[in-house]
Amino acid sequence: MARISQRAMNNVVIIAMLIMIALFNLDSFLPKPDVAQSRTLLPEGAYVLKIEQDGNSLERSGQQWRQSTLATTLSVAPDRQFSEWQRAAITPVTSVPESVVQSQPHVVVVWIAGQPNGIVYGFYPNTTPTLVEFEGNWYSLTNATFTTLLPWNSTI
């Protein structure tokens, strides 16, 4: 039977420790995903109470939805408007024209049950596709149009 010298045993322990350190930190060697990712406009499973924009709103009334608006008639029914919010998605964009950044957005606040603060979106509908600023990142609106999400903007 061969015996390992003290020096050889120290080298084996050192190499084993280096391998363990590498294994425990393996995730730090993998590439990180981008900060901004495609996602749905509303959080998954969120219980939305109200969507507000400039004195207009879409609010939950029991199991139904009710629109409160300054406009006389709207082209989109309340239930359809909310289903469009559920379908809508946002996709990250890499560059935004300076003219859009300098313009004023349509600010929309979505109130979720159990959250003290609303979710704030900035919509820029004068672009194709509609741009959305959310949590400091820029996105393009997909699966919905600005006029179906906020129909009162097309009638005022």
FENCORKA-V587688 format. One record per backbone hydrogen bond with DSSP energy under -1.0 kcal/mol. CO is the residue of the C=O (numbers start at 1). NH is the residue of the N-H. If there is no record, write none. Layout:
# FENCORKA-V587688
CO	NH
CO	NH
This chain:
# FENCORKA-V587688
5	9
6	10
7	11
8	12
9	13
10	14
11	15
12	16
13	17
14	18
15	19
16	20
17	21
18	22
19	23
20	24
21	25
23	26
25	28
26	29
39	90
43	46
46	48
47	113
49	60
50	111
51	58
52	109
53	56
56	53
57	68
58	51
59	66
61	64
64	61
66	59
68	57
77	81
78	82
79	83
80	84
81	85
82	86
83	87
84	88
88	41
89	142
90	39
91	140
97	101
98	102
106	123
108	121
109	52
110	119
111	49
111	50
112	115
119	110
121	108
122	133
123	106
124	131
130	141
131	124
132	139
133	122
134	137
137	134
138	93
139	132
140	91
142	89
145	149
146	150
150	153
151	154
152	156
